[in-house]
Amino acid sequence: MDASLMERDNMPIDRSHVRVTVLTVAGYFLDGFDLLVISVALLTIVPAFHPTAVATGLIGSATIAGMFFGGLGAGFLVDRLGRRRIYLWDLIVFIIFTIGAAVAQNIWQLILFRGLLGVGIGADYALTLTIVSEFAPIKGRGTLMGAGLLAYWIGAVASIFLGLLFFLIAGGLAWRLTLLVGVIPAIIVLILRHTVPESPRWKAVTEGNKIGASQISLKSLMRPPFARRVWLSYANWFINDIIFYGIGIYTPILLLGMGLKTHIASIAGSGILDVMGMFGALAGMTLLDRWGRRPLQVWGFLLQGATLLVFAFNPKPSLLLLSIAFAVFYIANAGGTGQTTGIFVSELVPTRVRGTAMGLGTAISRIGAFVSAFLLPVILKAEGIEVILVLTGLCALIGVALTLGLPETRYQSLENLNENIANAH
């Protein structure tokens, strides 16, 4: 291993780590804001445009579809051209199409711009854990990487409560203002990201290599010793998004269907659940290095599966049971599988292919998220909520079984986990 990387691995967390992490995970804040802001915006988009169930599904899932292409494209480019260059361009894409969505004049313009916005968000997904993991020391890497999902949930909380504020004061314009406000922090982050240097690990493994390693990335991921661990990680990430995104994006609508009486009550309920998710992410951030990635993921899947199956057999629960079960679901996802599924991918591949692996993982997980977000309103109308809850609950239990096949990664250098194994083969 490069001596400078060994020194970086063994150093304590300092201001430089915190600065890089904050500016990097700020992209996750914007992702959380814009992915879940649509759950509130739909409450005023629907009466404004009167979309069909299929169009509603497309509004909720268009950004996720865009993330598929953004993740794939950015993953290839960050291994070929470096992390920093793409790190800046993805926010420019985000800003342009956020504005476009906020001023859309019809439902199809809104769907188009939300999809193009997703390209920027998908690129950021491929970058965030890649960059944080490559700057972080061994002790504290889990905490720093876990900060990404905490930022995501802070963004989600902000989206709900700003959405509620605009819903109360702006009437039919609420959805436009709620979408547009995300541009302000994006511009600030874009300016500050210019101070972040290139990844030291990427520079170490590509120095003198004009072509870059991206051309061999897919072969590396599809053969030993990485194929099994990578594809198990991808399967878990896919399952996590099947479980969460349909529930998360349509939580206000689901709460109305499960007993809450007003739109304001459903938005407020969603906001409280997002706060639970924020605290869950904070707990997960502290436990990633204490417990390890694998036990946290197992418990996350178990608790989500149990909660969903409880709902399935009692779709009209009391307000107390509804509150407890939804809170457990959100905490288990934010503090468990929402943290670990992406972290496993980032830690279980070599630096020379990490961006490509994260981009491919993002794309695969977005398929799960898209299917969930698109089909939920369709299935809800055709079959009822019980079918959705049973299917997602069973997916969570499958995730438990798959997680048991993954190695633990805490307190191990990225090079010992990957580069040394690759060289041995």
N, C-alpha and C positions, 0 to 999 in steps of 0.2 A: 504494500500500500504506500502511496505517496506520503512522505514524512509530514508535509503540511496538512494533509487530511487527517493523519493520526493526531496531530496536535489539535486540530479543530474538533475532532471527536472527543477529546479528553478535557477540553476547556469547560468552565462553568458557563451558564447562560449569562450574557452581558447585554449592554445597551444595543450593540449592533444586531444581535439576534432578535431582540424585541422590535427594533425599528423595521428590519426586513419582514418579520412576521406580521406586524400590524399593517404595513403597506400592502403586503401580499394578500392577507385574509380580508382586507377591505373589499376585495373583489367578491368574496363570499357574502359579505354584508349586502352588496348590491344584488347578488344572485338571489339571496333569501328575500330581499325586498320585492324584486320584480317577479320572481316565480310565484310567490304567494299573495302578492297584492291583487292579482286577478280574482282571488276568491271573494274579496270585498267588492272590487269593481264590477263583477258580474251582477251584483244586486241592482245596480243602476244601468248597466249595459243591456240587460234583458228587457226592461221596459222601454229603453230607448230604441232598440233595433228589432225586438221580438224575434230572436233567432230560433230556429228549430232545435230539437235535441242534438242533432248531428252538428249543427253550427256551434252550439254551446260547447260541445265536446272539442271542436276544433279550436275555439277560443282558449279553452283551458289547456290544450295540449300543443298548440302551435309553437310556443317557446321551447318546449321540450323537444319537439321535432327538429328545430333549428340547432339545439345543443348537440344533436347527433352529428351533424355535419361540422359544426364548430370544433367539437372534441376531436374528431378524426383528423381534420385538416391541421389544427394547431399541434396535435400530438406529433405528427410527422415533422412539422416545421421547427418545433422547439429542439428536437434532437439534431436537426440538420443545421439550423442557423443560430441556435442559442436561445436561452430562456428569455433574456431581457428584451429583445426586439419584439417578440410576439406579445410579451407582457404589457407593452404599451399600446399596441395596435388593437388589442381586443376591447379596451375601454373606449376607443374612438368609435368602433362599431356599435358598442352598447349605447353610447350617447346619441348617435345619429338616429337609430331606429327606435329608441325610447321616445324621442320627440315625435317621430313619425306615427307611432301607435297612439300617442296622446291626442294628435290632431286628426286621426282617421275620420273619414266622412261616411263610411258605411262598414258593414260587418266584415266584408272581404278585405278591405284595406287594413282593418284592425288585425285580422288573422295573418295577413302577409307581413305586416311590420312586427308583430309579436314573434313570428317565425324567424325573421332576420335578426331581431334582437337576440334570439336564442343562440345564433352563431357566435356572438361575442361572449355570451355566458358559458357556452360549451368550451370555448377556447380557454376561458379562465379556470374552468374545472380541470382541464388537462394540465394547467400550469401551477395552481396554488400549492397542492401537496408536493408536487415535484420540487418546487423552489424551496419551500420551507424545510423539507426533509434534507435537501442538499446543503443547506446552511447550518442545520442544527447539530449540536453535540449529541453523543449517545445518551447521556443522562439528561433528560428534559426534551428529547425529540418528540415523544408522545404528547407531552404537554403543549409544545409549540404547534404541532400538527393539529391537535384537538382544538386550538384556538380558532381554526377555520370554521368549524361547525358552530362554535359559540357566536362568531361574527354573523354567520348565516341566520341564526335564530334571533339575534338582535335586529337584523334587517327585517325578519318576518314580523317581530313585535311592532317595529316602527310602521310597517305597511298596514297592519291591522288598525292600529290606533289613529294613524293619519287618515286611513280610509274612513274610519268611524267619524272623525272630526269633519272631513269633507262631506260625508253623507248627511250630517246634521246641518251643515251651513251652506252647502252649495247645490243641493238638489240634483237635477239631471246632469250638472257639470262635474259631479263628484268623481266619476271614474276618470275623466280627463286630467283633473288636478292630481288625483292619486297616482296615476301613471307618470305624469310629468315631473313630479317632485324628486323622483329618483335620479334625475340628471344632475342635480346640484352636488351631492356627494361624489358622483362619478367624475365630475370635472376637477374637484379638489384632489381626489386620489390620483388622477392622471398626471396632474402637475407634480405631485410629491413622488410618484414612482420613478421619475427621472434620476433620483438620488440612489436608487438601488443598483448595486454592481452585478455583473454577470456571476452565475453560479460557479463557485470554485471547483466543484466536482465535475461539472460539464467541461470546464476549461482543462482540467487535469487529464480527462480521458480522450479529449478530441484534439489536444495540442499537436500540431503537425499533421493532422488528418484533414485535408482540404475537403474531402467528400463527406465526411461525417458518418455516423454509425446507423443512421435511420434506414439505409438500404438493406441492412441485414436484420432489422428489428423483428419483423413478422416471423422469419425463420427461427430466430432465437426464442420467441415466445411459444412457438408451436412444437418445440422439440425438448427433450430432456437437457438439463435438469429442471427447466422452468415450466414446462407445459402444465403439469398437474397442479402446481400451486397457483399459477396464474389463472387457469380456467376455473378452478374452485373459487378463487377470489371474484372473478367476473360473475359467476353464477350467484354468489351471495349478494353482490352489488345489484344485479338484476332483480333478485327477489326482494331486496330491501325497497327498491323503487316501485315495484309492483304493489307492495303493501302500503307504502306511505303516500305516494303522490295523488292517487285517486282520493284517498281519505283527506289528505292535507288541503288540496286545492278546493275541494267541495265541502269542507267542514261546515261553513255557515249554512249551506243548503241541507246537509245531512242533519244538523242540529234542529233545523225547522221541521224536518220530517220525523224527528224522534221526540218531539214534544215541546220545544221552545216556541213561543207564540208570535214573536215579532222579529222583524229584520234587525232591529237594533240589539235585541237580546242575543240573536245568533252571532252578530258581529262581535259583541262584547264577549260572548262565550268563546269565540275563536281567539280573540285577543288574550284571554286568560290562559287558554291552552298553549298559545305560543309563548307566553311567559313561563309556563311549566316546561316547555321545550328548551327555553333559554337556560333555566336552572338545571335541567337534565344535561344539556351540553356542557355546562360548567362542571358538573359532577364528573361527567365522562372525561373531560380534559384533565382533571386531577387523578383519575383512576387509571388512565391508559398506561402510565409508567409504574403504578403501584400494583395493580391486578394483572396487567398484561392485556394484549389485544383480544386474544382468543376467548377467555372467560367473559369479558365484557360483551363480546358479540353473541355468545351463546345465551347469556341472560337477557340480552336485548331482544333476540328473536323469541325466546320463550315467553317473556312477559307480553309482547305484542300479540303473539298467537293466542295466548290465554284470554286476553282482553277481547279480541275480535270474536272468538268463539262464544264468550259470555254474552256479548251483544247479539250474536246470531240467534241464540235461544231465548233472548229477551229483548226484542227490537223496540219495545215501548217501556224502557226502564224508568224507575223513579228518578227524580232530578238528582238525588244524592248518588245513586249508582251510576247514572250517566256521567256525573262530574268526576267521580273517582276513576271509573274505567277509562274515560278519555284522557284524564291526567296521566294515568299509568302508561297508556299507549304512547303519548307524546314524550314522556320522560324516557321510556325505554328506547324509543327510536333516537331521540336527540343525544342521549347519553350512552347509547350502545351501538346499534348497527349503523345508524347514520354517521357515526364517527369512524367506525372500524373498517367498513367495507372498502372505502377508498384508500385508507391508510395501508391496509394489507397490500393492495396493488402497488402503491408507491414504494413500499419497503421490500417487496419480494422480487424485484427485477433490477438488473444492473443499471448504472447511471447512463450508459451509452444508449439504452433503449427505454429509459424511464418515461420520457415524454410521450413516446409512441404508445407505451403500455397504458398510461393514464388516459390518453386520447381514445384508444380503443375501448378501455373500460368505461369511460364516459359515454361513448356511443352505445355500447351494449346496455348499460344501465338506463339510458334514455329510451331505448326500445321498451323496457319494462315500464318506465314512467309514462311514456306516451300511450301504451296500451291501457294502462290503469286510468289515466286522466281522460282518454277518449271514450273508453267503454263504460266508465262508471255511470254517467247520466243515461246512457242507452240501456244498460242492464237495470238500472234503478227504475226506469219507466216500464220496462218489459217484464221484469221478474221480481222486483222488490229488493229491499236492502238486505234481507237475510242471505240471499245467494252471494252477494258481494262479500259479506262478512265471513261466510264459511270458506269461500275460495281463498281470501287473503289470509285467514287464520291458518289454513293448511299450508300455504306457501311459507309462513313463518316457521312452522315445524320442520319443513324440508330444509330451511336455512340452518337450523340447529344441527342437523345431521351433516350437512356439507362443511360447516365450520370445524367440526372435529377432525377433518382431514388436513387442516392448515397448521403450519408450524408457528410457534410463538416467536415474536420478533423484538420484544422489549430488551433494552440494554445490550443490543448487538449492533456492531457497526454495519453500515450498508455494504461495505466492501466484503466483510466476512460472510454476510448473508448471501452475497451475489457474485461479486467479481471473482473471488477465490474459487467458488464453485464452478463458474463459467470457465475459468482458466484450466481447472482440473479436467474438464471434458474436452 
